[in-house]
């Protein structure tokens, strides 16, 4: 399973909680972007990372005039992000100024991006929250990025919320936050997470019916056999 559309569909069908567990099984612990919260808690997001990196701003370089340059990295990133990609912004965890605002976020949405995540702030946050477009940030922040951020690079390895993000890594978001899945194992993690979700849904029904979690979650051999029998029966539907 290597098709990007199929990987995306599978990631959209599972939770970030399940993905962090699947990645932990592979030895990956630092995958959940700290501080990035959804402006719309109903958001679901999945796509390859397209990155933008900020360093601290400097007054002689970061004047309002820089936005007139079409090659300004922030503007250039918005105009070149591939359809289906997620803009991931390294703002050094600094939400004192916005990483982007409503107009730029809407432009990414219209261009077909899958979402935006920053470990800094977003301005026009109430307007962004009303868009049918996933957006994650540390906090709302009204000041323009130029006050504290200097856009320096696009589509390079970055850190976001303490997590390394390489261009092309899969970035998945839900109501809890955002997880980063290394590109090389994305297909396998997506498939595993779907299977984990099916099992956990079955466990939820068992627990709701009054069953103890002991021997159920994690499953002992008898529970595994019971679940496999359930899955086999489900393949063929009602008799």
C-alpha positions in Angstrom: 0.0 0.0 0.0 2.0 3.0 -1.3 -0.6 5.2 -3.0 -0.7 8.6 -1.3 -4.5 8.9 -1.5 -4.9 5.5 0.2 -2.4 6.5 2.9 -4.2 9.8 3.5 -7.6 8.0 3.7 -6.2 5.6 6.3 -4.6 8.3 8.4 -7.9 10.3 8.3 -9.7 7.2 9.7 -7.5 6.9 12.9 -6.7 9.0 15.9 -3.4 10.6 16.8 -3.5 8.6 20.0 -3.4 5.4 18.0 -0.7 6.7 15.8 1.6 7.6 18.7 1.2 4.1 20.0 2.0 2.5 16.6 5.1 4.7 16.4 6.1 3.9 19.9 6.1 0.2 18.9 8.7 1.1 16.3 10.8 2.9 18.9 9.7 6.5 18.0 8.7 8.5 21.1 9.0 12.1 20.1 6.3 12.5 17.4 3.6 14.6 18.9 3.9 18.3 18.3 3.8 20.0 21.7 1.5 23.0 22.1 -0.2 22.8 18.7 -4.0 22.9 19.3 -6.8 22.9 16.7 -8.6 26.2 16.2 -11.5 24.0 15.2 -11.6 20.8 17.4 -13.5 18.9 14.7 -10.6 19.2 12.4 -9.0 16.2 10.7 -5.9 16.6 8.7 -3.4 14.4 6.8 -0.8 15.2 4.3 3.0 15.4 3.5 4.9 18.1 5.3 5.9 21.3 3.4 8.0 23.4 5.8 8.7 27.0 6.6 11.4 28.0 9.1 11.6 31.3 11.1 14.5 32.7 13.0 14.3 35.7 15.4 13.6 38.9 13.6 15.9 41.9 13.4 14.6 45.5 13.1 16.8 46.5 10.2 15.7 43.5 8.1 12.1 42.9 9.0 10.2 46.0 8.0 6.7 46.0 6.5 8.3 46.6 3.1 9.6 43.1 2.9 6.2 41.7 2.0 6.4 43.5 -1.4 9.0 40.9 -2.4 7.3 38.0 -4.1 10.2 35.8 -3.1 9.7 36.6 0.6 9.9 33.0 2.1 6.6 33.2 3.9 4.7 34.5 0.8 6.7 32.2 -1.5 5.8 29.2 0.7 2.1 30.0 0.6 2.3 30.3 -3.2 4.2 27.1 -3.8 2.9 24.6 -1.2 1.7 21.5 -3.2 -1.9 20.5 -3.2 -2.6 18.0 -0.4 0.4 19.1 1.6 0.4 20.4 5.2 2.3 23.6 5.9 4.4 23.1 9.0 5.9 26.2 10.5 8.9 26.4 12.9 8.3 29.4 15.0 10.6 28.3 17.8 7.6 27.8 20.1 7.2 31.6 20.2 3.5 32.8 20.0 4.2 36.4 20.7 3.6 37.1 17.0 1.6 35.3 14.4 3.2 32.7 12.0 0.5 33.6 9.5 -3.0 35.1 9.3 -6.4 34.7 7.7 -5.6 35.8 4.2 -2.6 33.5 3.8 -4.4 30.6 5.4 -7.3 31.1 3.0 -4.9 31.3 0.1 -3.4 27.9 1.1 -6.9 26.5 1.4 -7.9 27.7 -2.1 -4.7 26.3 -3.5 -5.6 22.8 -2.2 -3.3 22.5 0.9 -4.4 20.0 3.5 -3.8 22.2 6.6 -1.4 24.3 8.5 0.4 23.8 11.9 2.7 26.0 13.8 4.3 25.9 17.2 3.7 29.7 17.3 0.6 31.9 16.9 -2.0 32.5 14.2 -3.7 35.9 13.8 -7.3 36.2 12.6 -7.9 33.0 14.6 -11.7 33.3 14.8 -11.9 33.7 11.0 -9.5 30.8 10.4 -11.5 28.6 12.9 -14.6 29.2 10.7 -12.9 28.0 7.5 -13.3 24.4 6.3 -9.5 24.1 6.7 -7.6 22.5 9.6 -5.3 24.9 11.5 -3.2 24.2 14.6 -1.3 26.7 16.7 0.1 27.3 20.1 -2.2 30.3 20.7 -4.0 33.1 18.9 -1.7 36.0 18.4 -2.5 39.4 16.8 0.9 40.9 16.0 2.4 40.5 12.6 5.1 37.9 12.2 7.7 40.5 11.5 7.8 41.7 15.1 9.4 38.5 16.3 9.9 36.2 13.3 12.2 36.3 10.2 11.2 33.8 7.5 14.4 32.2 6.3 13.9 28.8 4.6 11.2 26.7 3.0 11.0 23.0 2.4 13.9 22.1 4.7 14.1 20.0 7.9 12.7 21.9 10.8 11.7 21.5 14.4 8.1 22.2 15.4 6.9 21.9 18.9 10.0 19.9 19.8 9.5 17.4 17.0 11.8 17.0 13.9 9.9 17.4 10.7 11.4 16.5 7.3 9.8 17.6 4.0 7.5 14.7 2.9 6.9 13.3 6.4 3.2 12.6 7.0 1.5 15.1 9.3 -1.8 14.0 10.9 -4.1 16.0 13.0 -7.3 15.5 15.0 -9.0 17.1 18.0 -6.1 16.3 20.3 -3.3 17.7 18.2 -0.7 16.8 15.5 1.6 13.7 15.0 4.5 13.4 12.6 5.0 10.1 10.8 8.4 9.6 9.1 7.8 9.2 5.3 9.7 5.9 5.0 7.3 4.1 7.3 4.1 6.0 6.7 2.4 3.3 4.6 3.1 0.6 7.2 2.0 2.8 10.1 -1.2 3.8 8.4 -2.1 0.1 7.8 -1.2 -0.9 11.3 -3.2 2.0 12.8 -6.3 1.0 10.9 -6.1 -2.5 12.3 -5.4 -1.2 15.8 -8.5 1.1 15.5 -10.7 -1.9 14.5 -9.6 -3.8 17.6 -9.9 -0.8 19.9 -13.5 -0.2 18.6 -14.3 -3.8 19.5 -12.7 -3.4 22.9 -14.8 -0.2 23.5 -18.0 -2.2 22.9 -16.8 -5.0 25.3 -16.0 -2.5 28.0 -19.3 -0.6 27.5 -21.1 -4.0 28.0 -19.4 -4.3 31.4 -16.3 -6.4 30.6 -13.1 -6.0 32.6 -10.0 -4.7 30.8 -7.9 -7.5 32.4 -7.0 -9.9 29.7 -8.9 -7.7 27.2 -6.7 -4.7 26.8 -4.0 -5.7 26.2 -5.5 -9.0 25.0 -4.5 -12.4 26.2 -4.4 -15.4 23.8 -8.0 -16.2 24.5 -9.1 -12.6 23.7 -7.1 -12.6 20.6 -8.8 -15.8 19.4 -12.2 -14.3 20.3 -11.5 -11.2 18.3 -10.2 -13.0 15.3 -13.3 -15.2 15.3 -15.4 -12.0 15.5 -13.5 -10.5 12.5 -13.8 -13.6 10.5 -17.6 -13.7 11.1 -17.8 -10.0 10.2 -16.3 -10.6 6.8 -19.3 -12.7 5.8 -22.0 -10.7 7.5 -25.2 -12.1 9.1 -25.9 -15.7 8.3 
